[in-house]
Structure formats: structure tokens, C-alpha cells
Amino acid sequence: MKTIVITGGAGFIGSHVVRLFVNKYPEYRIINLDKLTYAGNLANLKDIEEKPNYKFVKMDICDFDAFYKLMQEEKVDGIIHLAAESHVDRSIKDPFTFARTNVLGTLSLLQAAKLYWESLPEKYEGKRFYHISTDEVYGALQMTHPEGIEPPFTTKASSAQHHEAYGEDFFLETTKYNPHSPYSASKAGSDHFVRAFHDTYGLPTIVTNCSNNYGPYQFPEKLIPLFINNIRHRKPLPVYGKGENVRDWLFVEDHARAIDLIFHQGKVAETYNIGGFNEWKNIDIIKVVIRTVDRLLGRPEGADLDLITFVTDRLGHDARYAIDSTKLQRELGWEPSLQFEEGIEKTVKWYLDNQEWLDNVTSGDYQKYYDNMYNN
């Protein structure tokens, strides 16, 4: 029975990965390791918490001694590393926390994995350290595209459609790193350490860089759940600058499927980009969210467009991110499963149907519960 540690498994993307692995691989032991900061919520995993192959461990990834002991006691075969500080605005206000968690935390995991696996008779055979990163490490892309071809593509688009629109102006696995925020700089640093541990020690590592995720269980500081909640309460929708910044969006369950595929079939020491070929200007995606929420709440179409409030642009705000995931499609056969309209519909319905979860998260009550449970 393989034992897999998934760090950050109580967070947004991590909880989807934990659920997928627990349900799909009953022959694996899945250890969800999470510090339970503000973004970690075990309510995300209520449906699988009693499964016999699931275990939760509250731990800070920066605690090297504790993690090394866990590796030895649990005989860990694989690590899927998602734990990270990830909100750009928070990184601008507090870069030290991002450097500590994202760089030193990743280094702690790498060193513990190296020492434990090197102590085994089989050493690295059958072992894997999979590090999940972001497209933001690459910097920013040009906004221009040929006249007459206007993204977003509102159906599941192909690589060819996007290259027709933007030429070769995409993030590739070979794109030079050029981070612009403390968050992306900290993720770039962690990526470099992962690759260095393979090159120096032979640690079997894989790195993936993914575009913006959306879907159920996302902490409502991020754009889509924040705006769904604000629309529901008729609160202002703060939009940076003119809302012209472009992002590529991927439904979180498609990301989890990609992680599963890459963990099992990806090549050691390789990098894979994961993206949705689904680019939207922020202002356009906000309008789609408004129309969807209004329709599902029975309000007149566009009733809440007046909530849009333009605010001072974010410091170092990158203009455009766009992932080319052709390599992943070509080598491992992965592609997004949902059209964007389907994903947004599912996402908005989930938040409106789970208002108790949303209210609990926005109030902070869930943190008080976990503080009492684990600190007393």
C-alpha cells in the first residue's frame, strides 16, 4: 500500500486532489497535511473524512523535524506539494510570510524526503516529489492579438485556436522566469529548489505550473467567490484599474485530474504547464458572473452591474497570463473536460447552494473551531 502525503490538502485545490485520490485509490493511504491557516478548512472534506484510507495531520511544512519524523513513521512513498501562501495582495503587505512558507517550507519538505528516501534500501525507486506551482512565475505577456479574432473563446478551445489568435505568445515550459510580485517570486524560488534537488541529489521531482483555478471550496478572497458573495449581498465589486487584465481560467476538478495523471505518468525532472486555453479580461468574467448570479437568484438580467466599482490598480499588476498546455495534451492526453459556461454555472450554483459554508468562512468561525480542537 503506497502512502502519499498531500500538503495543503484542506485548501481549495488541495481538497479536490485529496478527495480524488481517496476515492479513486482505495489501495493508497492518503495523508492530508495542513497547517489550517485561514485558507485551510476541513469542512471542505466532510464527505471523505471517515474513509479508511484517509488521515489528517495538522503540521507546518516549515517544521523540518516534525515532517522528517512523519516520513519515517508513515513510510511515505510520494509527496504532492500544494501548501502555499497564494494571495498576491497579502504578499505585497507581508512578503516575509510568503518567503518563509513557500521557499523555506518547500526546502524543508525536500530535505526530509531526500534524507528519508536515501536511507531506504531501494532509495528513490518508486518515490516521487511533485511540486505544484503557478503561471505567475513567468511574468506577463503582451495583450495584443490579430484583429478580428476576439478572445475569450466561450467554448472549450483548442491549442490551434489560441495560437491562431495570439501567435506564439504563451507561457511554455521553457519560458524564462520573470516574477513581478512577492508571491510569484517566492513560488519561483521554491520551483528552483525543487529542480536543484533533482539535479544535485537525484531526487525524483516533477514541477507543474497552472493557470487561475475556479470552482467549489475556493476561499472568498479570490475574484470569483468574492464577487458571487458580494453580488448575493448587494455589496460593491472592486475591480482593479479598468479590469483589462487577462487571465486563463481552469475548473479546479480538471486541475485535480491533471495532477493525478502527472503524478502517475509524468516523467521525472519534467515540467508540465496546465491551462484551460480559456482567456478572459477580468471585467468580462465579472459580467458573466453577475449575469449568472442574477439569473439564478431570480433577479432581472444585469441588475447588479451597478455594483462594479473601479479601484486603484494593484502594485506590479501583470497584464496577461496564458498557459500553453500542448505538451501535457500531447504526451499524456489531458485536456479540460468542461466548457467554461458549464464550469461557471456549476461554480455559482455551488456557492449559492452552500451559503452556510460561505458564511462560516467569511465570518472566521471555522478558524475558532479548529484553534480550539487542535490547540487545547
C-alpha positions in Angstrom: 0.0 0.0 0.0 1.5 3.3 -1.1 1.5 6.2 1.3 1.0 9.6 -0.3 1.3 12.9 1.6 -0.7 15.8 0.1 0.3 19.1 1.6 -2.2 21.9 1.8 -4.9 19.3 1.4 -7.5 21.3 3.4 -7.2 24.2 1.0 -9.0 24.9 -2.3 -7.1 22.9 -4.9 -5.7 20.5 -2.3 -9.1 19.4 -1.0 -10.1 18.5 -4.6 -6.9 16.5 -5.0 -7.3 14.7 -1.7 -10.9 13.8 -2.5 -10.0 12.5 -5.9 -7.1 10.3 -4.6 -9.0 9.0 -1.6 -12.0 7.9 -3.7 -10.1 6.7 -6.7 -7.3 4.8 -5.0 -8.6 2.8 -2.0 -5.3 0.9 -2.1 -3.4 4.1 -1.2 -3.1 5.7 2.2 -3.6 9.4 1.8 -2.3 11.8 4.5 -3.7 15.3 4.3 -1.1 17.5 5.9 -2.2 21.1 6.5 -1.4 23.9 9.0 -5.0 25.1 8.9 -4.2 28.7 8.3 -7.1 31.0 7.2 -7.3 29.3 3.8 -7.4 25.7 5.2 -10.8 24.3 6.1 -11.6 20.7 6.9 -15.2 21.3 6.1 -14.0 21.0 2.5 -13.5 17.3 3.1 -16.5 16.3 5.3 -17.6 13.7 2.7 -14.4 11.6 2.9 -13.2 12.2 6.5 -14.3 8.8 7.7 -12.8 6.9 4.8 -10.4 4.1 6.0 -7.5 5.2 3.7 -7.6 8.9 4.8 -5.8 10.6 7.6 -5.4 14.2 8.6 -2.3 15.6 10.2 -2.0 19.2 11.4 1.5 20.4 10.7 3.5 23.4 9.5 5.6 22.4 6.4 8.4 24.6 7.8 8.7 22.2 10.8 11.5 20.0 9.4 11.9 17.8 12.4 8.2 17.0 12.6 7.9 16.3 8.9 11.0 14.1 8.8 9.6 12.1 11.7 6.3 11.7 9.8 8.2 10.5 6.7 9.8 7.8 8.8 6.8 6.7 10.9 4.3 6.7 7.9 6.9 5.3 5.4 5.9 7.9 2.8 6.3 7.0 -0.8 5.2 10.2 -2.5 4.6 13.9 -1.8 2.2 16.1 -3.7 3.1 19.6 -2.5 0.3 22.2 -2.8 0.7 24.0 0.6 1.5 27.7 -0.1 0.6 31.2 0.6 -1.1 32.3 -2.6 -2.8 35.6 -2.5 -0.9 38.4 -4.3 -2.4 41.3 -2.2 -1.3 39.6 1.0 2.2 39.0 -0.4 2.5 42.8 -1.1 1.7 43.5 2.5 3.6 40.7 4.1 6.4 39.3 1.9 8.2 37.6 4.8 5.4 35.1 5.4 5.4 34.2 1.7 9.2 33.6 1.7 9.0 31.5 4.8 6.2 29.3 3.7 6.7 29.0 0.0 10.5 28.8 -0.1 11.7 27.5 3.3 8.7 25.3 3.7 9.3 23.6 0.3 13.0 23.3 1.2 12.0 21.6 4.5 9.9 19.0 2.6 12.7 18.4 0.0 15.4 17.8 2.6 13.2 15.5 4.7 12.2 13.5 1.6 15.9 13.3 0.5 17.1 12.1 3.9 14.4 9.5 4.4 14.4 8.0 0.9 18.2 7.9 0.8 18.1 5.8 4.0 16.0 3.1 2.3 17.5 0.0 0.6 15.6 0.9 -2.6 16.4 4.6 -2.2 14.5 6.7 -4.7 12.9 3.7 -6.6 9.1 4.2 -6.7 9.3 7.5 -5.0 8.1 10.9 -6.3 8.1 14.6 -5.1 5.5 16.5 -7.1 5.5 20.3 -6.7 2.6 22.4 -7.8 3.4 25.9 -8.9 1.8 28.8 -10.7 1.9 30.5 -14.1 2.8 33.8 -12.4 6.5 32.8 -12.1 6.8 33.5 -15.8 5.9 37.2 -15.5 3.5 38.8 -18.0 2.6 38.5 -21.7 1.6 41.0 -24.4 -2.1 41.9 -24.7 -2.1 42.2 -28.5 -3.8 39.7 -30.8 -4.7 39.8 -34.5 -7.6 41.9 -35.5 -10.9 40.1 -36.0 -10.2 37.3 -33.5 -11.5 38.2 -30.1 -11.0 36.1 -27.0 -12.4 34.8 -24.8 -13.3 31.6 -26.6 -16.5 30.7 -24.7 -16.4 27.0 -25.7 -13.7 24.5 -24.9 -11.0 25.8 -27.2 -8.1 24.0 -28.9 -4.5 24.8 -28.9 -4.8 25.7 -32.6 -7.5 28.3 -31.9 -5.4 30.1 -29.4 -2.2 30.0 -31.4 -4.2 31.5 -34.3 -5.3 34.3 -32.0 -2.1 35.0 -30.2 0.6 33.5 -32.3 3.3 32.1 -30.0 2.7 34.5 -27.2 2.1 31.9 -24.5 3.9 30.6 -21.4 5.8 27.5 -22.4 7.6 25.1 -20.1 10.8 26.7 -21.4 9.7 30.3 -20.8 12.3 32.3 -18.7 11.1 33.1 -15.2 10.4 36.7 -14.6 8.2 37.1 -11.4 6.8 40.5 -10.5 5.2 40.1 -7.1 6.5 38.8 -3.8 4.1 35.9 -4.2 5.4 34.9 -7.6 9.0 35.5 -6.6 8.5 33.1 -3.6 7.0 30.4 -5.9 9.8 30.9 -8.3 12.3 30.3 -5.5 10.5 27.1 -4.5 10.5 25.9 -8.1 14.2 26.4 -8.3 14.9 24.5 -5.1 12.8 21.5 -6.4 14.7 21.3 -9.6 18.1 21.8 -7.8 17.3 18.8 -5.6 16.9 16.7 -8.6 20.0 18.0 -10.3 22.1 17.8 -7.2 20.9 14.7 -5.4 18.8 12.8 -8.0 15.5 13.4 -6.0 12.7 12.3 -8.3 10.8 15.6 -8.8 8.2 17.0 -11.1 7.0 20.6 -11.3 3.8 21.9 -12.8 2.7 25.5 -13.4 -1.0 26.1 -13.6 -3.3 29.0 -14.6 -6.0 30.5 -12.4 -8.4 27.9 -10.9 -12.0 28.4 -10.1 -14.7 26.2 -8.6 -16.2 25.0 -5.3 -14.5 25.5 -1.9 -12.3 28.4 -3.0 -11.6 30.9 -0.2 -13.7 34.0 -0.9 -10.8 36.5 -1.1 -10.3 35.3 -4.7 -12.2 37.0 -7.5 -15.0 34.6 -8.4 -16.2 33.5 -5.0 -15.7 37.0 -3.6 -17.9 38.5 -6.3 -20.5 35.8 -6.0 -20.8 36.6 -2.3 -20.8 40.3 -2.8 -23.5 40.1 -5.5 -25.6 38.0 -3.2 -25.4 40.7 -0.5 -25.5 43.6 -2.9 -22.0 44.8 -1.9 -19.6 46.7 -4.2 -17.5 44.7 -6.7 -14.0 46.2 -6.5 -12.2 45.9 -9.9 -8.5 46.8 -10.3 -7.8 49.6 -12.8 -10.1 49.2 -15.8 -10.5 45.5 -15.5 -8.4 44.9 -18.7 -6.0 42.4 -17.2 -6.3 38.9 -18.8 -6.2 35.6 -17.1 -6.5 32.0 -18.3 -9.1 30.1 -16.2 -9.3 26.4 -15.4 -12.0 24.5 -13.5 -10.4 23.1 -10.3 -11.6 19.5 -10.9 -9.8 19.5 -14.3 -6.6 20.6 -12.5 -7.0 17.7 -10.0 -7.3 15.3 -12.9 -4.2 16.6 -14.4 -2.3 16.3 -11.1 -3.4 12.7 -10.8 -2.3 11.9 -14.3 1.1 13.6 -14.0 1.8 12.1 -10.6 1.3 8.6 -12.1 2.5 9.0 -15.6 4.6 12.2 -15.8 8.4 11.9 -16.4 10.8 12.6 -13.5 12.6 16.0 -13.8 10.0 17.3 -16.3 7.9 20.5 -16.1 4.3 20.5 -17.4 2.1 23.5 -17.9 -1.6 23.1 -17.1 -4.0 25.6 -18.6 -7.6 25.9 -19.8 -7.0 27.7 -23.2 -9.7 30.0 -21.7 -8.6 33.6 -21.5 -10.9 36.4 -20.2 -10.4 40.0 -19.3 -11.3 40.5 -15.6 -14.1 42.9 -16.4 -15.7 40.4 -18.9 -15.6 37.5 -16.5 -17.1 39.7 -13.8 -20.0 40.5 -16.1 -20.5 36.8 -16.8 -20.6 36.1 -13.0 -23.1 38.9 -12.4 -25.4 37.7 -15.1 -25.2 34.1 -13.8 -25.8 35.0 -10.2 -28.7 37.4 -11.1 -30.4 34.7 -13.2 -30.0 32.0 -10.5 -31.3 34.4 -7.8 -34.3 35.4 -10.0 -33.2 39.0 -10.4 -33.5 40.9 -13.7 -30.6 40.3 -16.0 -27.8 42.8 -15.3 -29.5 44.1 -12.1 -26.2 44.1 -10.3 -23.9 45.6 -12.9 -24.1 48.9 -10.9 -22.1 47.1 -8.2 -18.9 47.3 -10.3 -16.5 49.8 -8.6 -13.2 50.6 -10.2 -10.3 50.9 -7.7 -6.6 51.8 -7.8 -4.7 49.2 -9.7 -2.7 46.6 -7.8 1.1 47.2 -7.5 3.0 45.3 -10.1 -0.2 44.0 -11.7 0.7 41.8 -14.6 -1.3 42.4 -17.8 -1.8 38.9 -19.1 -1.1 35.3 -18.2 -1.8 32.5 -20.7 -0.6 28.9 -20.4 0.2 26.6 -23.4 -0.6 23.1 -22.2 0.1 21.5 -25.5 2.9 19.4 -24.0 0.6 17.9 -21.4 -2.1 17.2 -24.1 0.4 15.7 -26.5 2.4 13.5 -24.1 -0.2 12.4 -21.5 -3.6 13.0 -23.3 -5.0 15.5 -20.8 -7.4 18.3 -21.8 -10.1 20.3 -19.9 -13.4 18.5 -19.6 -15.8 21.4 -19.1 -16.7 24.2 -21.3 -16.3 27.5 -19.5 -20.1 28.2 -19.3 -20.6 24.8 -17.7 -17.9 25.4 -15.1 -19.1 28.9 -14.2 -22.7 27.6 -13.9 -21.6 24.8 -11.6 -19.4 27.1 -9.5 -22.1 29.8 -9.0 -24.7 27.1 -8.1 -22.4 25.5 -5.6 -21.8 28.8 -3.7 -25.5 29.7 -3.7 -26.4 26.2 -2.5 -23.7 26.2 0.2 -24.3 29.6 1.8 -23.7 28.1 5.3 -20.2 27.1 4.2 -19.6 30.6 2.7 -20.9 32.4 5.7 -18.8 30.3 8.1 -15.7 31.0 6.1 -16.3 34.8 5.7 -17.1 35.1 9.5 -13.9 33.3 10.5 -15.9 30.9 12.8 -14.3 27.8 11.3 -10.8 29.0 12.5 -12.0 29.4 16.1 -13.3 25.8 15.9 -10.0 24.4 14.7 -8.0 26.5 17.1 -10.0 25.0 20.0 -9.8 21.5 18.6 -6.0 21.4 17.9 -4.5 23.8 20.4 -6.3 22.8 23.6 
